[in-house]
Amino acid sequence: MFITLLLLFLCLLLVQVALQLLCLWRDGRKFHAPGTLVKFPGRTVHVQHLGAGAPAIVLEAGIAASSLNWSVLQPQLAALTATYSYDRAGLGWSASTHRQCGLSRMADELHQWLDAVHVPKPYVLAGHSYAAYILRVFAQRFPDELAGMILIDPLTPEEWIKPHRLQRWQIRRAVWFSRAGAVLGSLGVLRFCLWLLQRGNNAVPRRVVSAFGPQAKSTVERILGELAKLPPQTVRLIRERWGHPKFFLIMARYIQTLPVCAEEAAGYEIPPHIPVTVISGAHQPHVRMAEHKAIAAHSLQGRHIVAARSAHWIHLDEPELIVQAYRAMAAEMKKETVSTSQ
């Protein structure tokens, strides 16, 4: 009897996996990359280019986010200038890599595709959260290519360089949930839950998430709340991308190496001559606010702004603040150009 039940269970799993593979194949034909696949030696990177003008602005997403993360902000910036967003290795439509997450490597890859698509220099770099680590490295290594930087509720090295006991537990838990997501994704469970959510049925997805405990439930509720702020077409593309187990495995890799990346970021500083605007979410504790102010104060043209109506995802809650920051930076650059030419 036990053997029979086990065989039935294995057959059911095989059917689930086969259906998931069929859905991935179908989605691959139905949903295409919204941008362009840029190929250069050893890499294929997905880049979205909207708008025209100078200085261009390049958008670097958070820890496990892709170019889709900028679906609200990028069109607004594209009304002013050339904008570029992209997917880091293994995220979105960019090819994955088996190499570990290293800031120097990610900064090099960013520089490589910027050269490959001939983004005019100097340009403004804007990054959300974890992206600040990558941009710190980039700014020190390629300072002459930058017109300025906008850091959106950035992670600071101090926040994760020596994680305390609770933070270590948070990292372990997040890595475990990410890997569990890969398993559920390979069986099509996540795809089904996201499909139900898109149709307004949240009862089954809530029960699935609740099985992993109250912390998982609150985290997923928060993520779903942010997804609701994105355009419906973007949510459909995210659902398709999250149907791939590799997304969750890449996310686990980023989260697991967070303290190592924080230590690497601490060895770099943004050169003082580069204009820097730091925009903090109003939810940040005093110690984080002080660190954000210090980043801005290190720049000779630094500004610190608090997004009063936002938490961490400022580019979804108050994208106008980032647009205004870019306008101010571009205007100052134009003023300096006129002054130099006289």
Steps between C-alpha positions, in 0.01 A plus 500: 500500500778741594689425178185566297440835670863598452485417129179699463663793676807484275280480190309805618828690549615404150171622354537828691854551372394415144212749516735766639745444212214522252385829654855639486521409132162662431589816695830522314304528176236733643705742712806654338774707657383864497850629423800393293737209560850645480776248433868545573777247579375252758176682581147576381334790680141621470484882469197729474567835334233772504518868409774726368710780637793572729623427752364149473391323817580135570282309748638225724237289678493353851631167625278258304313748279523546124442775245125443557553666838519835319173471305346798681803729516680436171226637269486819712876548470487411129289812443812698599799303378642167383443228759648153533400218733633144492496159661801376692632150427234234560219750556230600252610400151877525552702180477593342831851440623639247744736755651436630851355845559794741513466877482812551287373248246154656492648849458716371213200338331302822534788690340531244220141524383500880532792502257337236280184708445699827479325685781624861467729622778476642755180340631308492825480175695190436711475196726253358747593329828769231438595676176682761708772242571562447129492872424756579773745268329414633155544863608849443637612296200347714223459850652557694177197339337248626755295818498344411835335233714154460652482244781145391582468378859845342472642217703812613684803281574453559873156340484620150402881486534484337844150355527378444853322184609155609380636607161682168456174322574319724250753412230475125569122516497490703177740259328287203612179663374666586169607140448156379601363741239718331238347162591145637493581678174624181335170332593289786362354589841622860490377547146155380602491725808606807300242415235228490770620829651487672164134397477417630845495163678739523795356230729709208366828698471458624859455143625811386312710783645357453850643148504848661525416703810392856588832661399477357149139612476580861597796513258293369210213738586745791484641387164152453356411850620792642302408292193152653507659840426643379169319502162299179428720409203809525719340274762431241230866509394613467862269202544659337197854567629416371848380178342867415440662324799835660413367839613467377858838327494667822381316693770628256763855556374469879529353484850756249626794718389355825638752536789792425263377764257455750784863443601613550140293819466661639815832504316370748242388862519324723252750770397400837654486685167207283379159657580298262719134518601383255765125447539400321822172331581324652799498158670876495552627502861721781627824305448421434132397861443833612644685266263301631202577859600869412526503362145349825370730716717808325355417648160589861422157520334308269730132513587295295742123472453245318715205349312227579750235276339721202421654197659773306317356505146515875442507464121149350521357727772657836409671470161472876458775545761745311280389695192556825690841382619600425142371838380704683763813299417463557125437873549813534714703310241370731224585805710857376551537425129392856408731647764798299372440599137495873578 
